[in-house]
Amino acid sequence: MRRSNCSKNSLGLPSPLRARMVAAFLAALVVAQSACSRSERPRTKDDIFQDRLTVDTLYITADGQQITAPGNADRALVVDQAAGAIAWPAWRCDNPACPGRSATGEPFVFPWPDPFASVSSAGAIVIRQPVSDADFKTMDDYAEQKCPQCLAQRNIARESDETRQQYKNWCQPHVLPSAAKRLAELDAESAAIAARQRERFEQRQDK
Ligand SMILES: [Zn+2]
């Protein structure tokens, strides 16, 4: 096939059309690059703080149903809106003699449900304020975390303050292995950011 000369380029297109295509291509490139630089801005400690809040979390309902989901600002999950069922982040009991330990010695995990929480008709978690003496008694009881398995064999009224504190200290947030791994990565990233900031500060001091 014989090509005509000058008026067409190597794509066989008239020059003005090619110029428009090149301009469109360049414009697209600029848009892509700016989107790219937005996503590649250096991560800050605030980014890491946000990521820490959303690591995989084991949630447990009051009746023992377990759900793994990302952490959220509510620190709770609505499981069944109609029934008003809420799942709470899991805690574990580190008491070596906890009767809830599994046959293989795994710690007992349990929820710590807020007695003042409920589910609104819109599906949101609502926390009401305590108002009555009974409410304040409930509040005090809620504030002192207790493993339900250990509680069944304790006699709190006769315990020393030290023993009571020990039972409380045995209750710790349960961290899933995947979350522990992610939190370690975020700790390392946070330390690297701090080191870079220190380096920049020292460079400024040297000038
Ligand atoms: Zn226990």
Boltz pocket constraint, residues with backbone or C-beta under 6 A from the ligand:
constraints:
  - pocket:
      binder: B
      contacts: [[A, 93], [A, 94], [A, 95], [A, 98], [A, 99], [A, 100], [A, 108], [A, 147], [A, 148], [A, 149], [A, 150], [A, 151]]
      max_distance: 6.0
